[in-house]
Amino acid sequence: MAFQQDAVLAFVGLSEAGMKRVDTHASIIFLGKERVLKIKRAIRLPFLDYSTLAKRRIACQAELEVNMPFAPDLYRRVIPITHHSEGFSIDGEGSPVEWAVEMKRFDETAGLDRIAAKADITPELAEQISDAILNAHNRANHDSHAASNAQRTYLERRADAGFVRRCHGDLHLGNITLIDGKPVLFDAIEFDPAIATTDVLYDLGFVLMDLIHHGQRNAANVLFNRYLTQGDPSHLAALAVFPLFLSIRAAIRAHVLFTRAEQSGGDQQVAAEAKRYFELAIQLIRPPPGGMIAIGGLSGTGKSVLARAVAPSLGPAPGAVVVRSDVIRKAMFGAHEHSRLPGSAYAAEVTEQVYDELISSAGRIASHGHAVVLDAAFLRQEERRAFTLAEPRTVLHIGLFLHADLSVRLNRIAGRHNDASDASTAVAHMQEHLDTDHIEWPLIDAGGTPEETHANAAPHLTPLVAPHG
């Protein structure tokens, strides 16, 4: 027996006291006290087809299978909504007239879209989100899939290298929530495996774009850098296509919200949100130029703090890649970045190799049109000259040298924890007597607060600051 879906939905909405209904462009979600029931909307769109009961059942089962690896504690089962002589029933006697995905109820206010709308996402949380996404990508199937027309040759090479996988596919902030304080991905695309089978960086681009849309550029840059640092080094070569990835993701979000506005009879608030996403898509496809920024100085002057502070606003979204000499040195010795290296790891010949790799990596990043911040001491004139002459010569090179009194530097070094730097107070004392030769870069007063140091450095970075439309 066939029923109009509205009748079934009305029953489910009244099946439990206090049941809350949430409509999306493709589903109707009922939030109960302890569980969630998600029903596919009986519609056919250009990119999905839920027009029959059989297709909706298949889609529910696919959603369960796709999302269990992301959120095994959230997704429970697919259940029927049946009809019998006494009426409708959820998972009861009678013939199925609708199907629903049953999930565990969780705090919807813990969704990252809600959090991003109210407060800044902390760097710690941004790193956790990056780790959750990278873990999901590492578990994903390595299936090859057709690439976009633009940059097709390069993207096909990434597919051949195994970076095209069955990903989440819809990784905007509304599909990431905090459970027990940790980010959990959910509601992955189930209706078309081809849509969700994509380059892992295109999947990553959705959450980065959405963070930018919500005014969370600092968090976007932290997440971006964390993913690049922890992920495969060859991802750096894909930065040339990142503006395309981000722009397409913004356009997709605009399309979905325009569809939702039409379904709701012209909801002006949703339509305005869609328009903002579309405007962001236009902005992202026209990125500003990249460049190279070196931040030098004695230990404790705040080089890493300044690098993290300026990176979000430099070059194409989501900001500059930060390349740090301390991290490169640890990687050379196969050590975790927070572990300490022996003194032999700081021999002159090792330091020379570190700077060679630092400047070479930065040059490769800049050659793909992106911005890069080099975080290193640059105490020797040869190191500063090597940066100034580094390829590509076609991009802007900016060098800054921070200075602060010894007492300030000692206090900062003593207060460090979980940091890649091995510099101790003894090193700071030793550096006071180093001959740095003539420092040809602008000298930046770094003796005050991080905000004051940022303000002192800002005028020198103006040519690479991206407009925030």
ZIKALIN-V685295 format. One record per residue. N is the residue number from 0. SS is DSSP state (helix for helix, strand for strand, loop for the rest). OMEGA is omega in radians with two decimals (* if undefined). Layout:
N	SS	OMEGA
N	SS	OMEGA
This chain:
0	loop	-3.12
1	loop	3.11
2	loop	2.97
3	loop	-3.08
4	helix	-3.13
5	helix	3.13
6	helix	3.12
7	helix	-3.12
8	helix	3.10
9	helix	3.10
10	helix	-3.11
11	helix	-3.14
12	helix	-3.14
13	loop	-3.05
14	loop	-3.11
15	loop	3.13
16	loop	3.10
17	loop	3.14
18	loop	-3.13
19	strand	-3.14
20	strand	3.08
21	strand	-3.14
22	strand	2.97
23	loop	-3.10
24	loop	-3.04
25	loop	-3.05
26	strand	2.96
27	strand	-3.04
28	strand	3.12
29	strand	-3.10
30	strand	3.09
31	loop	-3.09
32	loop	-3.07
33	loop	-3.12
34	strand	3.10
35	strand	3.04
36	strand	-3.09
37	strand	-3.09
38	strand	3.12
39	strand	3.12
40	loop	-3.11
41	loop	-3.08
42	loop	2.97
43	strand	3.09
44	strand	-3.13
45	loop	-3.06
46	loop	3.07
47	strand	-3.13
48	strand	3.08
49	loop	-2.93
50	loop	3.13
51	loop	3.13
52	helix	-3.14
53	helix	3.13
54	helix	3.13
55	helix	3.09
56	helix	3.12
57	helix	-3.13
58	helix	3.10
59	helix	3.13
60	helix	3.12
61	helix	3.12
62	helix	3.12
63	helix	-3.09
64	helix	-3.10
65	helix	-3.01
66	helix	3.14
67	helix	3.10
68	loop	3.13
69	loop	-3.00
70	loop	-3.08
71	loop	-3.13
72	loop	-3.12
73	loop	-3.00
74	strand	-3.06
75	strand	-3.02
76	strand	2.99
77	strand	-3.10
78	strand	3.11
79	strand	2.89
80	strand	-2.95
81	strand	3.05
82	strand	3.11
83	strand	-3.01
84	loop	-3.11
85	loop	3.09
86	strand	-3.12
87	strand	3.09
88	strand	3.06
89	strand	-3.13
90	loop	-3.11
91	loop	-3.14
92	loop	3.06
93	loop	-3.09
94	strand	3.11
95	strand	3.05
96	strand	3.07
97	strand	3.13
98	strand	-3.12
99	strand	2.96
100	strand	3.10
101	strand	3.13
102	strand	3.01
103	strand	3.10
104	loop	3.05
105	loop	-3.06
106	loop	-3.09
107	helix	3.08
108	helix	3.10
109	helix	3.05
110	strand	-3.06
111	helix	3.05
112	helix	3.10
113	helix	-3.13
114	helix	-3.11
115	helix	-3.13
116	helix	-3.05
117	helix	-3.03
118	loop	3.09
119	loop	3.02
120	loop	-3.03
121	loop	3.06
122	helix	3.14
123	helix	3.12
124	helix	3.11
125	helix	3.11
126	helix	3.10
127	helix	3.09
128	helix	3.11
129	helix	-3.13
130	helix	3.13
131	helix	3.13
132	helix	-3.14
133	helix	3.09
134	helix	3.11
135	helix	3.13
136	helix	3.13
137	helix	3.11
138	helix	-3.00
139	loop	3.09
140	loop	-3.11
141	loop	3.13
142	loop	3.09
143	loop	-3.09
144	loop	-3.09
145	loop	-3.07
146	loop	3.11
147	loop	3.13
148	loop	3.11
149	loop	3.13
150	loop	-3.01
151	helix	-3.08
152	helix	-3.12
153	helix	-3.13
154	helix	3.09
155	helix	3.06
156	helix	3.08
157	helix	3.07
158	helix	3.12
159	helix	-3.13
160	loop	3.07
161	loop	-3.12
162	loop	3.00
163	strand	-3.00
164	strand	3.04
165	strand	-3.03
166	loop	3.09
167	loop	3.03
168	loop	-3.08
169	loop	-2.90
170	loop	3.00
171	loop	-3.00
172	helix	3.13
173	helix	3.13
174	helix	2.99
175	strand	-3.13
176	strand	3.08
177	strand	3.05
178	strand	-3.02
179	loop	3.06
180	loop	-3.10
181	strand	-3.11
182	strand	3.12
183	strand	3.09
184	strand	3.09
185	loop	3.10
186	loop	3.07
187	loop	-3.14
188	loop	3.12
189	loop	-2.96
190	loop	3.14
191	loop	-3.14
192	helix	-3.13
193	helix	3.14
194	helix	-3.10
195	helix	3.10
196	strand	-2.94
197	strand	3.06
198	strand	-3.10
199	helix	3.12
200	helix	3.03
201	helix	3.06
202	helix	3.10
203	helix	-3.08
204	helix	-3.11
205	helix	-3.10
206	helix	3.10
207	helix	3.10
208	helix	-3.07
209	helix	3.04
210	helix	3.10
211	helix	3.12
212	helix	-3.11
213	loop	3.11
214	loop	-3.10
215	loop	-3.09
216	helix	3.12
217	helix	3.12
218	helix	3.11
219	helix	-3.12
220	helix	3.09
221	helix	3.14
222	helix	3.14
223	helix	-3.13
224	helix	3.11
225	helix	-3.12
226	helix	-3.13
227	helix	-3.13
228	helix	-3.08
229	helix	-3.07
230	loop	-3.10
231	loop	-3.12
232	helix	-3.10
233	helix	3.08
234	helix	-3.12
235	helix	-3.13
236	helix	-3.13
237	helix	-3.08
238	helix	3.14
239	helix	-3.12
240	helix	-3.08
241	helix	3.08
242	helix	3.09
243	helix	3.13
244	helix	-3.09
245	helix	-3.12
246	helix	3.12
247	helix	-3.14
248	helix	3.11
249	helix	3.12
250	helix	3.10
251	helix	3.14
252	helix	3.09
253	helix	-3.12
254	helix	-3.13
255	helix	-3.10
256	helix	3.04
257	helix	3.10
258	helix	3.13
259	helix	3.13
260	helix	3.11
261	helix	-3.13
262	helix	-3.09
263	loop	3.09
264	loop	3.08
265	loop	3.11
266	loop	-3.04
267	helix	3.13
268	helix	3.11
269	helix	3.12
270	helix	3.11
271	helix	3.08
272	helix	3.09
273	helix	3.13
274	helix	3.12
275	helix	3.07
276	helix	-3.13
277	helix	3.09
278	helix	3.08
279	helix	3.11
280	helix	3.13
281	helix	-3.14
282	helix	-3.05
283	helix	-3.12
284	loop	3.10
285	loop	-3.01
286	loop	3.03
287	loop	-3.13
288	loop	3.06
289	loop	3.14
290	strand	-3.08
291	strand	3.14
292	strand	3.08
293	strand	3.10
294	strand	-3.13
295	strand	3.13
296	strand	3.10
297	loop	3.13
298	loop	3.11
299	loop	3.11
300	loop	3.08
301	loop	-3.12
302	helix	-3.08
303	helix	3.11
304	helix	3.13
305	helix	3.13
306	helix	3.14
307	helix	-3.09
308	helix	-3.06
309	helix	-3.01
310	helix	-3.07
311	loop	-3.03
312	loop	-3.03
313	strand	3.02
314	loop	-3.13
315	loop	3.08
316	loop	0.03
317	loop	3.10
318	loop	-3.00
319	loop	2.94
320	strand	3.11
321	strand	3.12
322	strand	-2.97
323	strand	-3.11
324	helix	3.14
325	helix	3.14
326	helix	3.11
327	helix	-3.14
328	helix	3.13
329	helix	3.14
330	helix	3.13
331	helix	-3.12
332	loop	3.11
333	loop	-3.09
334	loop	3.02
335	loop	-3.01
336	loop	3.12
337	loop	3.09
338	loop	-3.10
339	loop	3.11
340	loop	3.08
341	loop	-3.12
342	helix	-3.13
343	helix	3.13
344	helix	-3.13
345	helix	3.05
346	loop	-3.04
347	helix	-3.10
348	helix	3.09
349	helix	3.13
350	helix	3.09
351	helix	3.10
352	helix	3.13
353	helix	-3.13
354	helix	3.06
355	helix	-3.13
356	helix	3.13
357	helix	-3.07
358	helix	3.10
359	helix	3.13
360	helix	3.13
361	helix	3.12
362	helix	3.12
363	helix	3.12
364	helix	-3.13
365	helix	-3.13
366	helix	3.10
367	loop	3.05
368	loop	-3.08
369	loop	3.04
370	strand	-3.13
371	strand	3.07
372	strand	3.11
373	strand	-3.11
374	strand	-3.11
375	loop	-3.06
376	loop	-3.10
377	loop	-3.09
378	loop	-3.10
379	loop	-3.13
380	helix	3.12
381	helix	3.13
382	helix	3.13
383	helix	3.12
384	helix	3.13
385	helix	3.09
386	helix	-3.09
387	helix	-3.10
388	loop	-3.05
389	loop	3.00
390	loop	-0.03
391	loop	-3.14
392	loop	-3.09
393	loop	3.14
394	loop	-3.11
395	strand	3.07
396	strand	3.12
397	strand	3.08
398	strand	3.09
399	strand	3.13
400	strand	-3.09
401	strand	3.05
402	strand	3.11
403	loop	3.14
404	loop	-3.12
405	helix	-3.11
406	helix	3.11
407	helix	-3.11
408	helix	3.13
409	helix	3.12
410	helix	-3.13
411	helix	-3.14
412	helix	-3.13
413	helix	-3.11
414	loop	-3.11
415	loop	2.96
416	loop	-3.11
417	loop	-3.11
418	loop	-3.10
419	loop	-3.10
420	loop	3.04
421	loop	-3.09
422	loop	3.12
423	loop	3.08
424	helix	3.09
425	helix	3.10
426	helix	3.13
427	helix	3.09
428	helix	-3.13
429	helix	-3.10
430	helix	3.12
431	loop	-3.05
432	loop	3.13
433	loop	3.05
434	loop	-3.12
435	loop	-3.08
436	loop	3.11
437	loop	3.13
438	loop	-3.05
439	loop	3.12
440	loop	3.04
441	strand	3.10
442	strand	-3.07
443	strand	3.09
444	strand	-3.11
445	loop	-3.09
446	loop	-3.11
447	loop	3.13
448	loop	3.06
449	helix	3.13
450	helix	3.12
451	helix	3.08
452	helix	3.10
453	helix	-3.14
454	helix	3.11
455	helix	-3.10
456	helix	-2.98
457	helix	-3.10
458	helix	-3.13
459	helix	-3.07
460	helix	-3.04
461	helix	-3.10
462	helix	-3.10
463	helix	-3.12
464	strand	-3.11
465	loop	3.05
466	loop	3.13
467	loop	-3.12
468	loop	*
